[in-house]
């Protein structure tokens, strides 16, 4: 049985999703240690800071779903790609 071919855009989306999930997975443990040791935050405050990212992601997912329906998914994905590029540049410099 022949294996179905993936569309190039699908491969690009999978690779982008992999990289965007990999960056927090790598950096969050070190961010937690830095916040607690260097900044002297309590474990509760550290947990709130680290947990704020996923919470904002959940909230913005609902908002961006509406926005992408209104303005088109392609435009929103292109803008998101540009924003993620700046985020990764920020990761590199930090």
Secondary structure, 3 states (H helix, E strand, C coil): CCCCCCCHHHHHHHHHHHHHHHHHHHHHHHHHHHHHHCCCCCHHHHHHHHHHHHHHHHHHHHHHHHHHHHHCHHHHHHHHHHHHHHHHHHHHHC
